[in-house]
Amino acid sequence: MNKIARRSFLSRTIKMGVLLPVMASPAKLLAANGNDQIATDIPDRVILTITPDPSTSITINWRNSNQTEASIVEYTIADAHPEFVANVNKVNATAKPFKYDKINTVNNRVTISNLTPDTLYDYRVGKENAWSEWFQFRTAKSNTATAKLSFIYLGDAQVGIKPLWSRVIRKAYATMPDAQLIIHAGDLVNRANEDNEWADWFAAGGYIHASTPTLMTPGNHEYTHEDGKPHLSVFWNEQFALPTNGPDDTLLKGSCYYTDIQGVRIISLNTQMIEEAPNEGCIGRQVAWLHQVLKQNNQQWTCVVMHHPIYSTKKGRDNKKAREHLKPIFDQYGVDLVLQGHDHAYARGMNKVSLTNGAADSRSGTVYVVSVSGSKMYETEPMEWADVIGSHLQVYQTINIDNNMLSFKAYLATGELFDAFDLVKAKGKQNELINKK
């Protein structure tokens, strides 16, 4: 989309955007649907979560009702012949009773290791007479010096999850069905401890959650403040088993971690525990850990996922602590791409972003992107850092990395291409943006 077409399109959509709050205001759209979802013997909320090495391992999470018989995973290398079900591997799940308010369920998880890289597997979860359907997933290729990776990135779902966000994650999956990863940049739900909102989130993604490994970072709406202090959702670490290679801090468990996948290091940061950290030690541990993870990084590309943007889409929405603590580190180690949420708008920039303590005409080699996939929208205004900015648009992104080229595409929920660029990496030089649309 050229600049004139984009300007015309934005003009139309911004005018239309005036109607969106009215259209999205009924409780049946803005609130999660129904009451707390009751677990049964049949497994539900099945989701794959990323591991430190997705080429040889995968973590499977699900829930069911309280029962005395243990749940298991059955899995095998995929086969087109249905007789494969007679010869499968079986692994007992780690089951943990989960009680909160009126909720009484069992959360299950299994990490399967020693898998064969770049291989399609079939699996199901449950127990005799109470099974899920058979799902499929493909392990990543073994890490090599030459990167090659395709993944989906989604900003905040948060509001209108089942009625309106569902179309976005499904369109993203239809656009890139062979994505090796789906990234969520925080605010998956609106109210951290509302089970019916989590039910809507799982329903909206359906079998996609169970077929493509997921990497998520928490946003401010995954936190509560009953006693004036931030507390991560009681659901987060119970339903998502995420890598444990993060800082040694219980406040950061399940939110700070990294994975190496096909030549790309992807790092999840917890910006809520920077903006609202209960003490400086918590910030210091995350910052020190990030230095170490980047210093020891041997992957060709580096991507950071976090919720609060380094640069925002409207004056007054300024995450000063995150910027002061994190941007110098991104510049020091040459982070390539920072994927963010929080501002309920779309924006991206690089060429107008200067290096920390650099000359007046210095230029960052890091692309910063802000995006939103749900129905809650904020107004924007021209910002000095942004090359492209737009509001009142549900957007999803696909990223393809092939050796020294990263191709980024942002699509509207209806499938039209909204923004795109290629990022070129050359040894000893700053990254260069080309083919911008």
Secondary structure as GFF3:
##gff-version 3
##sequence-region A 1 437
A	DSSP	alpha_helix	3	17	.	.	.	ID=ss1
A	DSSP	alpha_helix	20	23	.	.	.	ID=ss2
A	DSSP	alpha_helix	27	30	.	.	.	ID=ss3
A	DSSP	beta_strand	44	49	.	.	.	ID=ss4
A	DSSP	beta_strand	58	64	.	.	.	ID=ss5
A	DSSP	beta_strand	72	77	.	.	.	ID=ss6
A	DSSP	three_ten_helix	82	86	.	.	.	ID=ss7
A	DSSP	beta_strand	89	92	.	.	.	ID=ss8
A	DSSP	beta_strand	94	100	.	.	.	ID=ss9
A	DSSP	beta_strand	103	112	.	.	.	ID=ss10
A	DSSP	beta_strand	120	127	.	.	.	ID=ss11
A	DSSP	beta_strand	130	131	.	.	.	ID=ss12
A	DSSP	beta_strand	135	138	.	.	.	ID=ss13
A	DSSP	beta_strand	148	154	.	.	.	ID=ss14
A	DSSP	pi_helix	161	165	.	.	.	ID=ss15
A	DSSP	alpha_helix	166	175	.	.	.	ID=ss16
A	DSSP	beta_strand	182	184	.	.	.	ID=ss17
A	DSSP	alpha_helix	195	205	.	.	.	ID=ss18
A	DSSP	alpha_helix	207	211	.	.	.	ID=ss19
A	DSSP	beta_strand	214	216	.	.	.	ID=ss20
A	DSSP	three_ten_helix	220	222	.	.	.	ID=ss21
A	DSSP	beta_strand	223	224	.	.	.	ID=ss22
A	DSSP	beta_strand	231	232	.	.	.	ID=ss23
A	DSSP	alpha_helix	236	239	.	.	.	ID=ss24
A	DSSP	three_ten_helix	250	252	.	.	.	ID=ss25
A	DSSP	beta_strand	257	261	.	.	.	ID=ss26
A	DSSP	beta_strand	264	268	.	.	.	ID=ss27
A	DSSP	alpha_helix	272	275	.	.	.	ID=ss28
A	DSSP	alpha_helix	280	295	.	.	.	ID=ss29
A	DSSP	beta_strand	301	305	.	.	.	ID=ss30
A	DSSP	alpha_helix	320	333	.	.	.	ID=ss31
A	DSSP	beta_strand	337	340	.	.	.	ID=ss32
A	DSSP	beta_strand	346	349	.	.	.	ID=ss33
A	DSSP	beta_strand	367	370	.	.	.	ID=ss34
A	DSSP	beta_strand	388	390	.	.	.	ID=ss35
A	DSSP	beta_strand	395	402	.	.	.	ID=ss36
A	DSSP	beta_strand	405	412	.	.	.	ID=ss37
A	DSSP	beta_strand	417	424	.	.	.	ID=ss38
A	DSSP	beta_strand	432	434	.	.	.	ID=ss39
###
